[in-house]
Amino acid sequence: MVGILIVAHGTLGDSLLLCAAHVLGGPPVLIRQIGVTTADDPAAVVAQGRELVKLLDEGDGVLVLTDVYGATPGNIAARLLEPGKVEGIAGVSLPMLVRALTYRNEPLRTVVAKAMSGGVEGVFKMPPAIEHAAT
């Protein structure tokens, strides 16, 4: 099973984990998050991330999800990556996370592709709700 690590601003990672547990009917396993604040030392957070990657990797790899590419959490996440073993995606969203969790028993490259498709397909302009008259 592919482990998942979320590295994001503040409490976003906690919120995503709570929402995913709600959607999936219970808390997922092999997933952790790091909430990065302005008070954090990035080097210390990288060290924490490396420890979590070791904890989460049962041999199938780890997917690191971050919120904003180029921001501090994204820069920290980038320092954790090892192609083929620890892969990363920026722009984390609930559809992306749910898709990753749904396919995490597949190979890491498949989980990456499914997570990315969940992120892309989860963004669209919504049509208005259609109200039906009671009959």
C-alpha positions in Angstrom: 0.0 0.0 0.0 1.3 3.4 -1.0 1.7 5.8 2.0 0.6 9.4 1.8 2.1 12.5 3.3 0.4 15.9 3.1 2.7 18.9 3.6 0.6 22.0 3.6 0.0 25.4 5.1 -1.4 25.5 8.7 -4.3 23.2 9.3 -5.1 22.4 5.7 -3.7 18.9 6.0 -5.7 18.1 9.2 -8.9 19.4 7.5 -8.3 17.2 4.4 -7.7 14.2 6.6 -10.9 14.8 8.5 -12.9 15.3 5.2 -11.4 12.2 3.6 -12.4 10.2 6.7 -15.9 11.5 6.4 -16.2 10.7 2.7 -14.6 7.2 3.0 -16.5 6.3 6.2 -13.5 6.1 8.5 -10.0 7.3 9.0 -7.5 6.0 6.3 -4.4 4.2 7.3 -0.8 5.0 6.3 -1.4 8.7 6.0 0.1 11.7 7.9 0.3 15.4 7.5 2.6 18.2 8.4 1.1 21.6 8.9 3.7 24.3 8.1 3.5 27.7 9.9 5.6 30.8 9.6 7.2 29.9 13.0 8.6 26.6 11.7 12.2 26.1 10.7 12.1 24.6 7.2 15.2 22.4 7.8 13.5 20.9 10.9 10.3 20.3 9.0 12.3 18.5 6.2 13.8 16.3 8.9 10.3 15.5 10.3 9.1 14.8 6.7 11.9 12.3 6.1 11.0 10.5 9.3 7.4 10.3 8.3 8.3 9.1 4.8 10.3 6.2 6.4 7.3 5.5 8.7 4.8 5.5 5.8 6.8 3.5 3.3 6.0 -0.2 3.6 7.9 -0.9 0.3 5.4 0.4 -2.2 6.5 4.1 -2.0 5.0 7.3 -0.7 3.0 10.0 -2.4 3.6 13.5 -1.0 0.8 16.0 -1.6 1.3 19.7 -1.1 -0.8 22.7 -1.5 1.1 25.4 -3.4 4.1 24.7 -5.7 6.9 27.2 -4.9 5.6 28.1 -1.4 7.4 26.9 1.8 5.4 23.6 2.2 5.9 22.9 -1.5 9.6 23.5 -1.2 9.8 21.3 1.8 7.9 18.5 0.0 10.2 18.8 -3.0 13.2 18.0 -0.8 11.5 14.7 0.2 11.1 13.4 -3.3 13.0 10.4 -4.7 11.8 9.5 -8.3 10.1 6.1 -8.3 10.0 5.9 -4.5 8.7 9.1 -3.2 6.7 11.1 -5.7 5.0 14.5 -5.2 2.0 16.5 -6.5 1.2 20.1 -5.8 -2.3 21.5 -5.7 -3.8 19.1 -3.2 -7.6 19.0 -3.0 -10.1 16.7 -1.5 -11.0 15.0 -4.9 -7.2 14.4 -5.4 -6.8 12.9 -2.0 -9.9 10.7 -2.2 -8.7 9.4 -5.6 -5.2 8.7 -4.2 -6.7 6.8 -1.2 -9.0 4.8 -3.5 -6.2 3.6 -5.7 -3.3 3.3 -3.2 -3.1 -0.5 -3.5 -1.9 0.0 -7.1 1.7 0.8 -8.0 3.0 4.3 -7.0 3.0 5.5 -10.6 -0.7 4.6 -10.9 -1.6 6.3 -7.6 0.2 9.5 -8.9 -1.8 9.4 -12.2 -5.1 8.7 -10.4 -4.5 11.5 -7.9 -3.7 13.9 -10.6 -6.8 13.0 -12.6 -8.9 13.4 -9.4 -7.5 16.9 -9.0 -8.1 17.8 -12.6 -11.6 16.2 -12.9 -12.6 17.6 -9.6 -12.5 21.2 -10.9 -15.4 22.3 -13.2 -18.0 24.9 -13.4 -21.1 23.6 -11.6 -24.6 23.8 -13.3 -27.4 25.2 -11.1 -29.4 22.8 -9.1 -32.7 21.8 -10.8 -35.6 22.1 -8.5 -38.4 19.6 -9.0 -42.0 20.5 -8.1 -43.6 18.2 -5.6 -46.2 16.0 -7.2 
